[in-house]
Amino acid sequence: MAELFEVAMILCFGASWPMSVVKSYKARTAKGKSLLFLLLIITGYVAGITAKLINEAYMASIATKWYVLFFYVVNLLTVSADLCLYFRNRKLDKEAAKEEADS
């Protein structure tokens, strides 16, 4: 039962990340994004995944509880995509600022 609540938590957190990725992609700016926040979220997901992998009881039942780890990994990948877009958008911001300064 605890795993179901954990999945619910991960799904609730994870539901917003695809929207954030789309917004970052369309916005083409890093303004309003926090690098520290993204890195903290990624660190949290890595810690959660590590906790699952070193938990002997969880690993003993992974055949029936794989979905919990799956959602951690999906969220980690989604936040990582947002992090990549942050760096792309920061580069675009610098290019735009340079063009504005040159004109």
N, C-alpha and C positions, 0 to 999 in steps of 0.2 A: 504494500500500500504506500509506503514512504516513497518508493520509486515513482509512483504515479503523480504524487504531489511535486516531486522534483521535476518530472517531465513537464507538468503544468507550469511551473516556475520558468523553466528553460523556454518553453513555447511562448509564454507571455513576454519574456525578455527578447526572444528571437523574432517575434512578430514585427518589432519596430526596425530591426536592422535592414531588411530588404528595402523598406521605404527610405531609410537613411542613405543607402547606397544609390538608389535611383535619384534622390534629391542631390546628392553630391555629384553624381554624373551630369545631371542636367544643369546644375548651378554653375559649374566650371569655375568655382572660387572656393578657397579654403576659409574664407571669412565666416566666422560663426562656428567653426569646428575647433575642437581642442585635441591637440596631439596627445597630451597627457591623459585625457579621458579615454581616448581610444586605446592607448597602451595599457592603462589600468584594466580596462575591460578584457583585452587580450590576455593579460597576465592572469586575470581571474579565471578565464576559461581554460587556460593551460593548467592552472592549479587544480581546477575541477576535474579535468581529464586525468591528470597525474594521480589525484586522490582515488579515482575509480580504478586506475590501472594497478595501484599498489594495495588496494583493498582486497585481501584474499577471499573474503566472503562474496564480494561482488564478482570477482573473476571466476569463482567456482560456479556461479550461476549466470555467467555471461551469455550462454546459449539462449536463455529465456529473458534476459534483461539487457540485451544489446542496445535496445532503442534509447536507453538513457544516455549512454556514451555517444551514440549516433547524433543526438540533438546537441550535445556539447560541441562535437566536431563541426556540425553544420553551422552553428552560431559562430564558432571561432573562425571558420572560413569566410563567413559573411562580414564579420567585423574586420578581418584582414583585408578584404576587398575594399572596404570603406577606408582603411588606412592607406592602401595604395592610391585610391582616388584623392585622398588628402594631399599626398605628395605631388600627384599630377596637377591638382588644382593650385597648390602653392607655386608650382613652376609657372602655371598659366597666369597667376596673379603677378609674379615677378616680370613676366614678359609684357603684360599689359601695362604695368607701372613704367617699364622702360620705354615702351612705345609712347606713352603719355608724356614722359619727360622729354623724349626726343622731338615731339611735335610742338 
